[in-house]
Amino acid sequence: MKKLLFVIIAVFGFSNISAQGGEDNSQNSNSGEGFNLGLHAGIPVGDWDDLSSFAIGLDVSYLFNLSEGIDVGLATGYINFFSKDFDGFEVEDLGIIPVALSSRIVLGEDWFFGADVGYGIITNEGSDGGGFYYYPKIGLRIGSADIFGYYQSMIKDSIDASSVGIGATFNLN
């Protein structure tokens, strides 16, 4: 619960930065259309809470403007859950490559909601495939950058590798 509260405070804290910012340089008034590249960092939750101390990821997407305030496209990237010792055993880092459909809906002048849904491929040696992947986020557009809070999860055989945190994505168009 403390982790979720931290993310909510961080996201709403960025609203002050936006309010003090200058003019909006974004395309189509808050559209994420085009090529986007970003990073996110979070705290593992769920089944990986005891096995991992930190998660960091790279986000890559290309979005098309479907209509006023709605963007859709494809997303991929890489997520790494950094392992920690578990009851004296060394656990291997968990790597995931998401392949997903991505969407972004404008909630106002600066706010948006986005979600990626697809398949997460486990990159660890000896792993067999991956599982269902989802990545909802809510954030704030500041110029050509998005600052957001997120929950990210990949579920395989009822094991949930999830994290909650903050991230930033930059529109490169």
N, C-alpha and C positions, 0 to 999 in steps of 0.2 A: 504494500500500500504506500509506503514511503517513496518507493521508486516511481510509482505512477504520479504521485503528488509532485515530485521533482520535475517530471516531464511537463505537466500541466503548467506549473509556475514558469518554467523556462519558455514555453511557447507564448504564454500571455505576456511575459516580460518583454518579448521582442516587439510587441505592439507599440510600446513607447518609442522604440527606435524608428518604426515606420511613421508614427505621428510626427516625429521631429524631422523626418527625411524631407527631401526636396520633391521635385516633380517626378511623376511616374514615367519611367522610360520603357516600360514593358510593352510587348506587342499586344495588340487587341485588348487593351485594358485588363491586365492580369492573366492573359493567356500564357500557357506553358508551351505553346506550339513550337515545334522544331526539335533540334538536338539538345539534350540536357545531360549534364555530367555532374555528379555529386558524391559526397561522403556522408556516412552516418556512423554514430557510435552509441552503444547502449550497454545496458546491464542485462545479463541473461535472467530469464524468469522461467517458471515451469520446470520441466524435467531437467534442463541443463543448468539450473541455478547452482546445484552442488558441484557440477563438473567443470564449469567455466566461470572465469572471473570478469570477462569483458568481451564484447563483440564489436567488430568494426566492419564496415562494408563500403563498397564502391557501387554507385548507382549510375546506370547508363540507360537512357531512353530516347525514343523519338516519338513525338506526339503530333497528331494532326488535329486541326481545329474542326470539330464536327459541326458545331453551331455556336452561337453566342454563349460563352461561358462554359462550354463543354469540349474537352480535348480527350482524344483516345489514341492509343498507339501500342508500341511494343517496348518491353523493358528487360534488361538483364543486368549483370554485374557480378560481384563476388562478395560473400560474407564469410568472415572467419570468427569462430568462437574460440578464444584463447583458453586453453585448458589450465586447470590447477590440480594439485595433488588431491586425491580422493581416498581417504582412509589408508594412506600410505602407498597407494598405487598411482603411477604416473599415467594420465589420460592423454590421448592424442588430441590435438586441435581438431575442430570440426570445420570443414570447408564446404560451402554451398554455392552453386551457380544457379541463380533463378532464371527461368525463361517464362515470361509472363505477359499477359495483356495488361495495359496500363490505362488508367482513366484519371481525369482531373476535372473537378467541378468548381467553378467560381462561386464563393459564398457571399461576396460583397466586393467592395472596391479593392481591398487588399487581401482578404482571406480566401482560402481554398480548402477543399477536401480532395484527397486522392487515394487511389487504391490500385495495387498490382495484385493480380490473381493468376496463378499458373502452377508450374512444376519446379521444384527445387532439386537439382542434381547434386548428390553428395560426392565430393571429390576425393575423399579419403581412400587410400589403397585398400582393396578388399571389400569395399562397400558394394552393395547391389542396388544401383539405381538411386532413387530419391523418393520424394513424396509431395503432397499437396502444399502449395506455398501461397501465402497471402501477406500483404504489407499495406495496411491502411495508415494514412497520415493526415494530419491537419496542420495547416501552416499559414504563413504570411509571406506575401510577395513584397520584396524590397528591391526596386529597380529591376534588374534581370535575374535576381537571385530569389530562391525560395528557402525560407527557414521553417523547419517543421518538427513536430513531435510525432513519434510513430510507435506502432506495435508491429513486430514482424515475426512470422511463424512458419515453420516447415514441419508438417506432420507425416511421419512414416511409421506404420505398424503401431499406432497409438502412443508413439513417443513424440513429444513436442519439443523441438529446438526453437525457442522463442527469445526475443529481446525487446526491451522498451528503451527508447532514448530520443536523441535529437539528431538532426541532420541539416545539411544545406545542399541545394542543387542549383546549378548555374545554367541558364539558357545561353547557348553559344551561337545563336543566330544574330 
